[in-house]
């Protein structure tokens, strides 16, 4: 199973599947991970790749003791669909 990688140099989480990269751009501020934008390439849209990426982002935030501010519509919608991560929402 592909893993989510925190590319701190580019301030984004990445998930590579089938040679394509799904990204979640972020900014950190005071213990809050602000998800600014989530994007999947056309080849992965509808495959669930962005959701798998968000699972990894949630796991990373939890491990770091951070909250998530979903400034991106996709991230906000994903968190609403996954109440098990509700405790992470800032």
One Martini backbone bead per residue (centre of mass of N, CA, C, O) as a GRO file, in nm:
protein
   90
    1UNK     BB    1   0.096   0.036   0.024
    2UNK     BB    2   0.083   0.349  -0.003
    3UNK     BB    3   0.245   0.640   0.120
    4UNK     BB    4   0.252   0.917   0.312
    5UNK     BB    5   0.428   1.223   0.243
    6UNK     BB    6   0.627   1.472   0.395
    7UNK     BB    7   0.700   1.762   0.206
    8UNK     BB    8   0.850   2.015   0.359
    9UNK     BB    9   0.986   2.178   0.125
   10UNK     BB   10   0.672   2.203  -0.014
   11UNK     BB   11   0.434   2.196   0.181
   12UNK     BB   12   0.345   1.872   0.141
   13UNK     BB   13   0.146   1.613   0.078
   14UNK     BB   14   0.208   1.273  -0.050
   15UNK     BB   15   0.071   1.053  -0.314
   16UNK     BB   16   0.168   0.762  -0.488
   17UNK     BB   17  -0.010   0.652  -0.789
   18UNK     BB   18   0.052   0.524  -1.082
   19UNK     BB   19   0.265   0.778  -1.119
   20UNK     BB   20   0.090   0.966  -0.936
   21UNK     BB   21   0.022   1.285  -0.762
   22UNK     BB   22  -0.105   1.357  -0.454
   23UNK     BB   23  -0.204   1.670  -0.291
   24UNK     BB   24  -0.137   1.859   0.027
   25UNK     BB   25  -0.146   2.171   0.107
   26UNK     BB   26   0.040   2.354   0.366
   27UNK     BB   27   0.022   2.499   0.701
   28UNK     BB   28   0.187   2.603   0.995
   29UNK     BB   29   0.014   2.700   1.318
   30UNK     BB   30   0.008   2.652   1.639
   31UNK     BB   31  -0.073   2.330   1.602
   32UNK     BB   32  -0.173   2.383   1.299
   33UNK     BB   33  -0.308   2.227   1.011
   34UNK     BB   34  -0.328   2.388   0.704
   35UNK     BB   35  -0.546   2.311   0.447
   36UNK     BB   36  -0.532   2.460   0.125
   37UNK     BB   37  -0.486   2.200  -0.082
   38UNK     BB   38  -0.642   1.954  -0.296
   39UNK     BB   39  -0.487   1.726  -0.545
   40UNK     BB   40  -0.577   1.545  -0.837
   41UNK     BB   41  -0.516   1.387  -1.097
   42UNK     BB   42  -0.706   1.285  -1.350
   43UNK     BB   43  -0.616   0.977  -1.330
   44UNK     BB   44  -0.733   0.976  -1.003
   45UNK     BB   45  -1.007   1.051  -1.033
   46UNK     BB   46  -1.235   0.854  -0.846
   47UNK     BB   47  -1.027   0.646  -0.675
   48UNK     BB   48  -0.957   0.764  -0.365
   49UNK     BB   49  -0.678   0.907  -0.328
   50UNK     BB   50  -0.752   1.161  -0.161
   51UNK     BB   51  -0.856   0.999   0.082
   52UNK     BB   52  -0.589   0.854   0.143
   53UNK     BB   53  -0.436   1.109   0.195
   54UNK     BB   54  -0.615   1.213   0.433
   55UNK     BB   55  -0.553   0.980   0.620
   56UNK     BB   56  -0.250   1.054   0.641
   57UNK     BB   57  -0.289   1.338   0.750
   58UNK     BB   58  -0.440   1.259   1.006
   59UNK     BB   59  -0.217   1.077   1.120
   60UNK     BB   60   0.001   1.299   1.134
   61UNK     BB   61  -0.149   1.491   1.319
   62UNK     BB   62  -0.188   1.298   1.553
   63UNK     BB   63   0.119   1.230   1.599
   64UNK     BB   64   0.182   1.557   1.643
   65UNK     BB   65  -0.063   1.704   1.794
   66UNK     BB   66  -0.258   1.813   1.576
   67UNK     BB   67  -0.459   2.021   1.406
   68UNK     BB   68  -0.728   2.086   1.166
   69UNK     BB   69  -0.752   2.321   0.894
   70UNK     BB   70  -1.002   2.323   0.640
   71UNK     BB   71  -0.954   2.546   0.378
   72UNK     BB   72  -1.049   2.323   0.201
   73UNK     BB   73  -1.323   2.182   0.065
   74UNK     BB   74  -1.232   1.889   0.058
   75UNK     BB   75  -1.129   1.861   0.348
   76UNK     BB   76  -1.394   1.938   0.482
   77UNK     BB   77  -1.568   1.713   0.357
   78UNK     BB   78  -1.402   1.474   0.456
   79UNK     BB   79  -1.430   1.529   0.761
   80UNK     BB   80  -1.741   1.504   0.763
   81UNK     BB   81  -1.731   1.195   0.653
   82UNK     BB   82  -1.511   1.162   0.917
   83UNK     BB   83  -1.584   1.155   1.245
   84UNK     BB   84  -1.324   1.005   1.360
   85UNK     BB   85  -1.171   1.308   1.306
   86UNK     BB   86  -1.310   1.544   1.473
   87UNK     BB   87  -1.081   1.597   1.696
   88UNK     BB   88  -0.890   1.754   1.470
   89UNK     BB   89  -1.063   1.997   1.452
   90UNK     BB   90  -1.013   2.354   1.478
   0.00000   0.00000   0.00000
